[in-house]
Amino acid sequence: DTCRNFHCKRGKVCHADNQGKPHCICQDPAACPPTKDYEHVCGTDNKTYDGTCQLFGTKCQLEGTKMGRQLHLDYMGSCKYIPPCTDYEVDQFPLRMRDWLKNILVQYYERDLNTSGILTEKQRNKVKKIYQNDKRLVAGDHPVELLLHDFEKNYHMYVYPVHWQFHQLDQHPVDRLLTHSELAPLRASLVPMEHCITRFFQECDGDRDKLVALKEWCHCFGIKE
């Protein structure tokens, strides 16, 4: 089977021609395997797709058109009303996001105390200092004033989690730039809970080149030069 080790990007599948030579062709959305309701996704065209297979297959078939360029995965789950993000809310967003990233790393560290595997040894050493700090906030819904106070008082605890999340996303390729598709895993899972995340990432792209550089990312989260 010449297609066995032949890789195609999302939305495409391998097809062998008459000579047995493999090629990538668009996935037929109608041929995608059936999905459960919880696997539905919402596209940026505000249309609910049965799953990512159907969404990316549709995007592939629209390749070269304006609709194709504009169609992306918006968020996980069926499309619903997402309230607009106010100026005040987008200003407060980095506070909650920084706290969330810090707590994720602390939870990973605690889990690794019993069974290693999530964090590398280098990452564990970085998070250990945060974990051992008595002043760390317990994960919860904290008021904005407390988050701001903790950020100013324990600034050093927030720097690594922000860098860590950037490098977790910067994978295809690793070039210190985040594309729309690299941001998608984080953004798509959070939109239903954090309606400001789309606007936040748009405003992070200071030079409007559709890429979020490491410097822009850190600036968005209030991390100094």
ROKETI-533104 format. One line per 4 residues: their letters; for each residue x, y, z of C-alpha. Coordinates in pm, 1 decimal, m for minus. Layout:
REM residues N
A) X,Y,Z  ...
REM end
This chain:
REM residues 225
DTCR) 0.0,0.0,0.0  184.5,310.5,m124.9  m39.4,534.2,90.3  61.6,361.4,415.3
NFHC) 342.7,603.9,507.7  235.3,892.0,283.9  133.1,1197.6,486.2  m134.2,1446.6,375.8
KRGK) m225.1,1769.1,555.0  m560.5,1810.1,731.1  m854.6,1800.1,494.0  m676.1,1576.5,244.7
VCHA) m645.3,1200.4,208.6  m400.4,984.1,15.9  m511.3,834.4,m313.4  m301.0,603.8,m536.6
DNQG) m323.8,669.9,m912.1  m331.9,401.2,m1184.4  46.4,359.8,m1157.1  19.4,316.5,m780.5
KPHC) 178.0,657.6,m714.1  35.0,828.0,m401.2  m125.4,1174.6,m422.1  m314.9,1392.4,m175.2
ICQD) m672.8,1473.8,m271.6  m947.1,1657.7,m82.8  m1138.8,1457.2,173.6  m1502.5,1416.1,67.4
PAAC) m1694.6,1566.0,364.2  m1981.2,1324.1,300.5  m1742.0,1029.1,340.6  m1621.5,1133.8,688.7
PPTK) m1692.0,880.3,964.2  m2002.5,950.7,1178.1  m1944.7,1156.4,1492.6  m2114.0,1204.2,1828.4
DYEH) m2277.2,1537.3,1923.1  m1987.0,1628.4,2152.4  m1746.5,1600.7,1856.2  m1924.4,1873.5,1658.6
VCGT) m1722.7,2187.5,1584.5  m1810.0,2542.7,1483.8  m1641.4,2697.6,1180.9  m1556.6,3065.7,1137.2
DNKT) m1847.9,3074.2,890.6  m2073.3,3022.9,1198.9  m2177.6,2681.9,1066.0  m2177.5,2364.4,1275.4
YDGT) m1982.3,2073.0,1124.4  m2016.2,1711.0,1236.5  m1644.0,1701.9,1315.2  m1301.0,1831.8,1212.9
CQLF) m1289.7,1583.3,921.6  m1598.1,1744.4,766.7  m1474.8,2098.9,838.7  m1127.4,2055.6,689.8
GTKC) m1260.0,1850.8,398.0  m1494.8,2140.8,315.7  m1209.6,2389.7,349.9  m996.5,2182.5,110.1
QLEG) m1272.9,2174.1,m151.0  m1292.2,2555.7,m129.3  m912.2,2590.4,m173.9  m816.5,2894.6,m380.8
TKMG) m1139.8,3079.8,m302.1  m1199.3,3363.3,m55.1  m1436.1,3139.0,143.5  m1166.6,2871.9,164.7
RQLH) m906.8,3116.6,296.6  m1147.1,3250.9,558.1  m1278.2,2914.5,681.2  m1106.2,2790.9,997.1
LDYM) m1197.3,2599.0,1309.7  m1352.9,2856.8,1542.3  m1424.3,2647.4,1850.1  m1515.0,2303.0,1978.5
GSCK) m1886.2,2225.1,2002.0  m2191.0,2330.4,1802.6  m2220.1,2697.5,1704.7  m2391.1,2916.9,1961.3
YIPP) m2420.5,3283.9,2050.1  m2084.9,3417.7,2172.3  m2127.8,3760.2,2336.1  m1898.4,4038.9,2209.9
CTDY) m1588.4,4111.1,2417.3  m1585.6,4459.1,2572.5  m1275.0,4679.1,2608.0  m1283.4,4628.8,2984.6
EVDQ) m1304.6,4249.6,2952.2  m1016.0,4223.0,2703.8  m801.6,4436.8,2937.4  m868.0,4194.6,3225.7
FPLR) m821.1,3881.5,3012.9  m438.9,3848.2,3055.6  m482.5,3841.2,3435.7  m704.5,3532.2,3425.4
MRDW) m507.1,3369.0,3145.9  m173.6,3407.4,3329.6  m324.7,3262.4,3645.9  m476.6,2972.5,3448.1
LKNI) m144.6,2886.6,3278.4  39.2,2897.7,3611.0  m215.5,2665.0,3771.8  m204.3,2420.0,3479.7
LVQY) 172.3,2383.1,3524.2  134.3,2339.2,3900.6  m127.7,2066.1,3842.0  102.7,1893.2,3591.1
YERD) 384.2,1909.0,3845.9  165.2,1760.2,4121.0  55.0,1480.0,3887.3  417.8,1409.1,3794.1
LNTS) 510.8,1360.2,4161.5  344.0,1018.1,4141.1  381.7,930.1,3773.6  632.1,1112.9,3555.2
GILT) 563.4,1181.1,3192.3  384.2,1512.8,3134.4  672.2,1753.8,3200.8  1037.1,1713.4,3106.2
EKQR) 1300.1,1725.5,3381.5  1397.5,2080.0,3277.5  1031.6,2190.4,3290.9  984.4,2024.6,3630.6
NKVK) 1280.2,2216.4,3772.8  1130.4,2543.7,3647.7  784.5,2469.4,3790.2  923.9,2340.1,4121.9
KIYQ) 1010.4,2697.4,4227.6  654.4,2808.9,4153.0  507.6,2505.3,4331.2  715.1,2559.4,4644.1
NDKR) 625.3,2927.6,4670.3  393.2,2963.3,4969.8  233.7,3275.7,4820.6  89.1,3100.1,4514.2
LVAG) m284.7,3143.5,4468.7  m493.0,2827.4,4486.4  m677.6,2768.3,4156.1  m1013.7,2940.9,4167.0
DHPV) m1225.4,3231.2,4050.0  m1027.0,3518.0,4203.1  m1121.6,3887.1,4181.2  m924.4,4097.9,3933.0
ELLL) m764.2,4305.2,4210.7  m616.6,3995.1,4376.7  m479.0,3860.8,4047.2  m318.7,4196.6,3967.2
HDFE) m168.7,4222.9,4315.0  m26.5,3870.5,4296.2  118.5,3936.5,3949.1  297.1,4251.2,4070.6
KNYH) 416.1,4086.8,4393.7  518.7,3749.0,4245.6  600.4,3852.9,3887.4  875.9,3588.3,3849.7
MYVY) 617.7,3309.7,3899.2  423.8,3412.2,3588.4  705.1,3450.4,3335.7  779.1,3081.7,3274.8
PVHW) 414.5,2966.5,3231.4  364.5,3231.1,2957.8  680.4,3119.8,2774.7  590.7,2752.8,2824.4
QFHQ) 248.6,2791.0,2660.1  402.2,2971.3,2359.7  650.3,2690.1,2299.5  379.5,2423.9,2345.8
LDQH) 189.6,2585.4,2056.7  490.9,2667.1,1836.6  522.1,2327.8,1665.0  452.2,2347.4,1289.5
PVDR) 727.7,2460.0,1233.5  918.9,2568.4,1544.8  1003.8,2923.7,1435.1  907.7,3150.2,1730.4
LLTH) 595.7,3256.2,1538.4  240.3,3135.6,1599.8  11.9,3093.4,1298.7  m368.0,3077.9,1312.0
SELA) m357.3,2697.2,1297.8  m95.1,2676.5,1576.0  m312.9,2894.3,1801.0  m623.2,2688.0,1717.0
PLRA) m577.1,2404.4,1974.6  m575.9,2654.8,2261.9  m824.4,2903.4,2118.5  m1080.5,2650.7,1991.3
SLVP) m1108.0,2475.2,2327.0  m1145.2,2801.1,2525.3  m1383.6,3013.8,2313.1  m1706.1,2869.6,2467.3
MEHC) m1575.1,2957.9,2817.8  m1359.2,3264.0,2741.9  m1537.4,3472.6,2480.2  m1254.5,3732.5,2474.0
ITRF) m982.3,3492.5,2357.5  m1034.6,3556.2,1983.6  m1013.8,3934.1,2021.6  m718.2,3895.9,2259.2
FQEC) m512.3,3700.0,2005.0  m611.6,3939.9,1725.4  m485.5,4235.3,1928.4  m168.6,4043.7,2024.1
DGDR) m72.4,4059.6,1655.0  55.6,4415.9,1682.1  196.0,4442.2,1328.1  m112.8,4271.4,1173.4
DKLV) 94.9,4015.0,978.4  m136.4,3728.0,1091.3  149.0,3586.7,1302.2  202.2,3624.1,1677.9
ALKE) 573.9,3650.2,1750.3  719.1,3556.6,2090.4  778.0,3926.4,2165.6  415.2,4012.4,2080.8
WCHC) 289.9,3718.9,2290.6  489.4,3827.2,2596.7  383.2,4190.4,2553.9  16.4,4077.9,2553.0
FGIK) 62.7,3898.1,2881.7  242.6,4190.4,3044.3  583.2,4017.8,3048.1  860.2,4277.5,3038.7
E) 1131.3,4297.7,2772.0
REM end
